[in-house]
Amino acid sequence: MSNDLTHRVTFDRIGRHGGRNGSPAPDPVVRALSGDQLVDSIALYARRFLASPSFEVVLDPNSGKGFILAGMRTAGTFTVETLSAKGGADRG
């Protein structure tokens, strides 16, 4: 993922409330960050939705998919979309 692009992170579900049992998932996160900074930003944002203080954010930059692990279970799933500088989807 490029350092000069904006990434939109859309959560499919997260924690016990966001996107589960009919509740809405959190709003997307949009930031201009590098790959490592993006993972840190996702972790910081996700912390408020998770009961566990210990979790890990895993991102596959090739597929644009990721998940959050808390202990031995998946505590969330998300998609990362790379946007152009003007906020539109990057078509390559």
Summary of the structure (lengths in Angstrom):
residues: 92
radius of gyration: 13.0
end to end distance: 12.0
largest distance: 39.4
contacts: 249
relative contact order: 0.26
helix: 16%
strand: 40%
